[in-house]
Amino acid sequence: MKERYKFLILVLGFIGAYYVPFENEKVRQAGLEAFLMLQEYAREHVLTCLVPAFFIAGAIGVFVSQAAVLKYFGAGAKKILSYSVASVSGTILAVCSCTVLPLFAGIYMRGAGIGPATAFLYSGPAINVLAIVLTARVLGWQLGLARAVGAVLFAFVVGLAMNFIYRKEEQEKAAGQLMFPEEEEKTRPLWKEVLYMATLVGILIFAAWGKPKEPVGFWMAVWEVHWYITAALLGLLALELWAWFRKEEITSWVDATWGFAKQIFPLLFGGVLVAGFLLGRPGHEALIPESWVYSLVGGNSLGANLFASVFGALMYFATLTEVPILQGLLGSGMGQGPALALLLAGPALSLPNMLVIRSVIGTQKMLVYVSLVVVLSTAAGLLYGSLMGQ
């Protein structure tokens, strides 16, 4: 971090400590909400979601060949293949907007093109099968179907738009990638590396498996045994590391994992504190009154859809929490169009998420990516609201 940024952080911290009116009850409540939200985030997401994701990102950085990343996600890769793979990743990962960040950073730093990388970034949290099924059951099949179709299309459109906007830069990157030397011959057969990566992904999926709202069906059955499955996968991982990997390889993997954690954790925690201070946890009011939100998302106007998209983009939604939140908002008069706009923007973005994206791809690309998601979500909300007659 540059020295002037460190100085700016110190100055802002001093100004906040000096001028924030903590004697005001509402401000004190907002401050409490900030730390309660951070505690909730730490308890529910760090160990079961973020830590496995960091280890996967470290494994991508150390063990996944750059040639493989470039083949499927590189600037010169076939678009049909790269965007198809990136756009359906969420059906497998089912992660939240923050958990996907280490994975996104891993493939981007290995040479993935900005288009496929951002398609992956959007689809990871947006195309969550359980969330889409829950949306259909609780909020209606029409909204569930619209969310599923919109999320898949958005992953393609956002990725293609980012690739088009930065096409000159991507062409230069593709030309540079043609000059990369051949990868060294692997010390392990491909099937061993595939099994190793599948084990890591399996640990992430089952450790983060949330309890479904309805206590019946496949999702509940898996939830009842998900810790046993996770323990078995951890045992398998330990066996793989002992049998297939050298000590220096494991050390490199841990170092790479720690590198991602150092980059991402401080930004995430800072973003969660700010989001909690301004917006609070779902159902708990902070500095911005909930009544303002309710009054601004009724009907199907451009303003209502835009506000729902921006609110969703700033708010942090843990996986599946957006459904009960929307259930309450719809009961308070929220229009169907703004509801879809929030569903398409909210799970894929958050204030903490934006801070980390900026550290990976830069301020300009982050703003373009966020703007694309917000604009597309607003347009989708307007169209859906019109079709539903609202």
C-alpha positions in Angstrom: 0.0 0.0 0.0 1.3 3.4 -0.9 2.3 5.7 1.9 -0.3 8.4 1.0 -3.1 5.8 1.3 -1.8 4.8 4.7 -1.8 8.4 5.7 -5.3 8.9 4.3 -6.6 6.0 6.3 -5.0 7.4 9.5 -6.6 10.8 8.8 -10.0 9.4 8.1 -9.8 7.2 11.2 -8.9 10.2 13.3 -11.7 12.3 11.9 -14.2 9.5 12.5 -13.1 9.1 16.1 -13.2 12.9 16.7 -16.5 13.8 15.0 -18.8 10.7 14.9 -21.6 11.6 17.4 -21.7 8.4 19.4 -23.8 10.1 22.0 -26.7 9.8 19.6 -28.7 6.6 20.2 -29.2 5.8 16.5 -25.5 6.2 15.8 -24.6 3.9 18.8 -27.1 1.3 17.4 -25.5 1.6 14.0 -22.1 1.0 15.5 -23.3 -2.0 17.4 -24.9 -3.4 14.2 -21.6 -3.0 12.4 -19.8 -5.3 15.0 -22.7 -7.7 15.3 -22.7 -8.1 11.5 -18.9 -8.7 11.6 -19.4 -11.3 14.3 -22.2 -13.0 12.3 -19.9 -13.0 9.2 -17.0 -14.4 11.2 -19.2 -17.2 12.8 -21.1 -18.2 9.7 -18.7 -17.7 6.8 -15.0 -17.5 7.6 -14.3 -21.0 8.7 -16.8 -22.9 6.5 -16.6 -20.7 3.4 -13.7 -18.3 3.1 -10.9 -20.5 4.5 -11.7 -23.4 2.1 -11.9 -20.9 -0.7 -8.5 -19.4 0.2 -7.0 -22.9 0.0 -8.6 -23.5 -3.4 -7.2 -20.2 -4.6 -3.8 -21.1 -3.3 -4.0 -24.5 -5.1 -5.0 -22.8 -8.3 -2.0 -20.5 -8.0 0.5 -23.2 -7.3 -0.7 -26.5 -8.9 -3.0 -25.5 -11.8 -0.9 -25.0 -14.8 -1.0 -21.6 -16.5 -1.5 -23.3 -19.8 -4.7 -24.9 -18.5 -6.1 -21.5 -17.3 -5.2 -19.9 -20.6 -6.8 -22.7 -22.5 -10.2 -22.3 -20.9 -10.2 -18.7 -19.5 -7.4 -16.9 -21.3 -7.9 -13.8 -23.4 -7.3 -15.9 -26.5 -9.5 -18.9 -25.5 -12.6 -19.9 -27.5 -15.4 -17.7 -26.2 -18.1 -20.4 -26.4 -16.0 -22.7 -24.2 -14.7 -20.1 -21.8 -18.0 -18.3 -21.1 -20.0 -21.5 -20.9 -17.7 -22.9 -18.3 -17.5 -19.6 -16.4 -21.3 -19.0 -16.5 -22.4 -22.3 -15.0 -19.8 -22.4 -12.2 -22.3 -21.2 -9.7 -24.4 -24.3 -10.0 -21.4 -26.3 -8.6 -19.9 -23.8 -6.1 -23.0 -22.2 -4.5 -20.9 -19.6 -2.8 -21.6 -16.0 -1.6 -20.3 -12.8 -3.1 -17.3 -12.8 -0.8 -16.4 -16.5 -0.9 -16.0 -16.3 -4.7 -13.4 -13.6 -4.4 -10.3 -15.8 -3.7 -11.3 -18.1 -6.6 -11.7 -15.1 -8.9 -8.4 -13.7 -7.9 -6.7 -17.0 -8.4 -7.8 -17.5 -12.0 -7.3 -13.9 -12.9 -3.8 -13.8 -11.6 -3.0 -17.0 -13.5 -3.9 -15.2 -16.8 -7.6 -15.5 -17.2 -9.2 -12.9 -19.5 -11.2 -10.1 -18.0 -14.4 -11.4 -19.7 -14.4 -15.1 -18.5 -13.0 -14.0 -15.1 -15.9 -11.6 -14.5 -18.4 -14.0 -15.9 -17.1 -16.5 -13.3 -17.2 -13.7 -10.6 -20.9 -13.0 -11.3 -22.1 -16.6 -11.7 -20.4 -18.0 -8.6 -22.9 -16.5 -6.1 -25.7 -15.7 -8.6 -26.4 -19.1 -10.0 -27.0 -20.9 -6.8 -29.3 -23.9 -7.4 -30.6 -24.0 -3.8 -31.2 -20.3 -3.7 -33.1 -20.4 -7.0 -35.3 -23.3 -5.8 -36.0 -21.6 -2.5 -36.9 -18.4 -4.5 -39.4 -20.4 -6.5 -40.9 -22.1 -3.5 -41.2 -19.0 -1.3 -41.7 -16.1 -3.7 -43.4 -17.9 -6.6 -42.2 -20.0 -9.6 -42.3 -16.9 -11.9 -39.7 -15.0 -9.8 -37.6 -18.2 -9.4 -37.6 -18.8 -13.2 -36.8 -15.2 -14.0 -33.9 -15.3 -11.5 -32.5 -18.4 -13.0 -32.7 -17.2 -16.6 -31.5 -13.7 -15.7 -28.5 -15.0 -13.7 -27.2 -17.2 -16.5 -27.7 -14.5 -19.2 -26.1 -11.9 -17.0 -23.0 -14.0 -16.6 -22.6 -14.2 -20.4 -23.5 -10.5 -21.0 -21.4 -9.1 -18.3 -18.4 -11.1 -19.3 -18.8 -10.3 -23.0 -19.3 -6.6 -22.3 -16.1 -6.5 -20.1 -14.2 -8.2 -22.9 -15.5 -5.8 -25.5 -14.9 -2.7 -23.4 -11.3 -3.8 -22.7 -10.8 -5.5 -26.0 -7.6 -3.7 -26.9 -6.0 -4.6 -23.6 -7.2 -8.2 -23.9 -5.8 -8.4 -27.4 -2.4 -7.3 -26.1 -2.7 -9.8 -23.3 -3.5 -12.6 -25.7 -0.5 -11.7 -27.9 1.7 -11.8 -24.8 0.3 -15.2 -23.8 1.4 -16.7 -27.1 5.0 -16.0 -26.0 4.8 -17.9 -22.7 7.1 -20.9 -22.5 5.7 -24.4 -22.3 4.8 -25.6 -18.9 7.1 -28.0 -17.1 6.2 -31.6 -17.2 3.9 -32.5 -14.3 5.3 -34.6 -11.5 1.8 -36.3 -10.9 -0.7 -37.8 -13.3 -3.6 -35.5 -14.3 -6.2 -37.7 -12.5 -4.4 -37.1 -9.1 -4.5 -33.3 -9.5 -8.1 -33.4 -10.6 -9.1 -35.6 -7.6 -7.1 -33.2 -5.3 -8.9 -30.1 -6.6 -12.3 -31.9 -6.5 -11.6 -32.8 -2.9 -11.0 -29.1 -2.1 -14.1 -28.0 -3.9 -16.1 -30.8 -2.1 -14.9 -29.5 1.3 -16.0 -26.0 0.4 -19.4 -27.2 -0.8 -20.3 -29.4 2.1 -18.7 -27.3 4.9 -20.8 -24.4 3.7 -24.0 -26.4 3.2 -26.8 -24.3 4.7 -29.8 -25.6 6.5 -32.8 -25.4 4.2 -36.0 -23.7 5.3 -38.2 -26.8 4.6 -37.1 -29.8 6.8 -37.7 -32.3 4.1 -36.1 -33.4 0.8 -32.6 -33.9 -0.6 -31.1 -30.7 0.7 -32.2 -31.4 4.3 -30.9 -35.0 4.1 -27.5 -33.7 3.0 -27.5 -31.0 5.7 -28.0 -33.7 8.4 -24.8 -35.5 7.3 -22.8 -32.6 5.8 -20.2 -32.5 8.6 -19.6 -36.3 8.3 -19.0 -35.8 4.5 -16.7 -32.8 5.2 -14.7 -34.8 7.8 -14.3 -37.7 5.3 -13.1 -35.3 2.6 -10.6 -33.7 5.0 -9.3 -37.2 5.7 -9.0 -37.9 2.0 -7.2 -34.6 1.5 -4.7 -35.4 4.2 -4.1 -38.8 2.6 -3.6 -37.2 -0.9 -1.1 -34.6 0.5 0.9 -37.3 2.3 1.0 -39.7 -0.6 1.3 -37.4 -3.6 2.9 -34.1 -2.6 6.4 -33.1 -1.6 6.9 -31.0 1.5 8.1 -28.0 -0.5 5.0 -28.2 -2.6 2.7 -28.1 0.4 4.7 -25.2 1.8 4.3 -23.3 -1.5 0.5 -24.0 -1.3 0.2 -22.7 2.2 2.3 -19.6 1.3 0.0 -18.8 -1.7 -3.1 -19.3 0.5 -1.7 -16.9 3.1 -1.0 -14.4 0.3 -4.6 -14.3 -0.8 -5.8 -14.2 2.8 -3.6 -11.1 3.6 -4.9 -9.3 0.5 -8.6 -10.1 1.0 -9.4 -10.4 4.7 -8.7 -6.8 5.8 -10.8 -5.4 2.9 -13.7 -7.8 3.6 -13.8 -7.1 7.3 -13.6 -3.4 6.7 -16.4 -3.5 4.1 -18.6 -5.6 6.4 -18.2 -3.0 9.2 -19.2 -0.2 6.9 -22.1 -2.1 5.4 -23.3 -3.0 8.9 -23.0 0.6 10.2 -25.0 2.0 7.3 -27.5 -0.8 6.5 -27.5 -3.2 9.4 -28.2 -6.9 9.4 -31.3 -8.1 7.7 -34.3 -7.2 9.9 -32.2 -4.9 12.2 -32.1 -1.2 11.5 -28.9 0.8 11.4 -28.1 4.3 10.3 -30.3 4.2 7.1 -34.0 3.7 8.2 -35.7 0.6 6.8 -38.8 2.7 6.1 -36.8 4.6 3.4 -36.1 1.3 1.6 -39.8 0.2 1.8 -41.0 3.5 0.4 -38.6 3.5 -2.5 -39.1 0.1 -4.0 -42.9 0.1 -4.6 -44.3 -0.1 -8.1 -42.3 -0.7 -11.2 -40.8 2.7 -12.0 -37.2 3.3 -13.2 -36.3 4.8 -9.8 -37.7 1.9 -7.9 -35.8 -0.7 -9.9 -32.6 1.4 -9.9 -32.8 1.8 -6.1 -33.4 -1.9 -5.6 -30.3 -2.7 -7.8 -28.1 -0.2 -6.0 -29.3 -1.2 -2.6 -28.8 -4.9 -3.4 -25.3 -4.1 -4.8 -24.2 -2.4 -1.5 -25.9 -4.7 1.0 -24.2 -7.9 2.1 -26.4 -11.0 1.7 -25.3 -14.3 3.1 -26.3 -17.2 1.0 -30.1 -17.7 0.9 -30.8 -14.7 3.2 -32.0 -12.6 0.3 -35.2 -14.8 0.0 -36.7 -14.1 3.5 -35.7 -10.5 3.2 -37.5 -10.1 -0.1 -40.5 -12.0 1.3 -40.8 -9.2 4.0 -40.2 -6.4 1.4 -42.9 -7.9 -1.0 -45.3 -8.1 1.9 -44.6 -4.4 2.6 -45.5 -3.3 -0.9 -42.3 -4.0 -3.0 -43.0 -4.4 -6.7 -42.2 -7.6 -8.6 -39.7 -5.8 -10.9 -37.6 -4.3 -8.1 -37.7 -7.7 -6.4 -36.0 -9.3 -9.4 -33.6 -6.4 -9.7 -32.5 -6.9 -6.1 -32.2 -10.7 -6.6 -29.9 -10.3 -9.6 -27.7 -7.6 -8.1 -27.7 -8.4 -4.4 -26.2 -11.9 -4.1 -23.5 -11.2 -6.7 -22.3 -7.9 -5.2 -21.7 -6.2 -1.9 -19.7 -3.3 -0.5 -17.0 -5.7 0.9 -17.0 -7.6 -2.4 -16.4 -4.3 -4.4 -13.4 -3.4 -2.3 -11.7 -6.7 -3.0 -12.5 -6.7 -6.7 -10.9 -3.2 -6.9 -7.7 -4.6 -5.3 -7.5 -7.4 -8.0 -8.5 -5.6 -11.3 -8.3 -1.9 -10.4 -10.7 0.9 -9.7 -11.9 1.5 -13.3 -12.6 -2.1 -14.1 -14.4 -2.6 -10.8 -16.7 0.4 -11.4 -17.4 -0.8 -14.9 -18.3 -4.3 -13.7 -20.5 -3.0 -10.9 -22.2 -0.5 -13.3 -23.0 -3.3 -15.8 -24.6 -5.5 -13.1 -26.6 -2.6 -11.7 -27.8 -1.4 -15.2 -28.7 -4.9 -16.3 -30.5 -5.7 -13.1 -32.5 -2.4 -13.4 -33.4 -3.2 -17.0 -34.4 -6.8 -16.1 -36.6 -5.5 -13.3 -38.4 -3.1 -15.5 -39.1 -5.8 -18.1 -40.2 -8.3 -15.6 -42.4 -5.8 -13.8 -44.1 -4.9 -17.1 -44.7 -8.5 -18.0 -46.2 -9.1 -14.6 -48.5 -6.1 -15.0 -47.0 -4.0 -12.3 
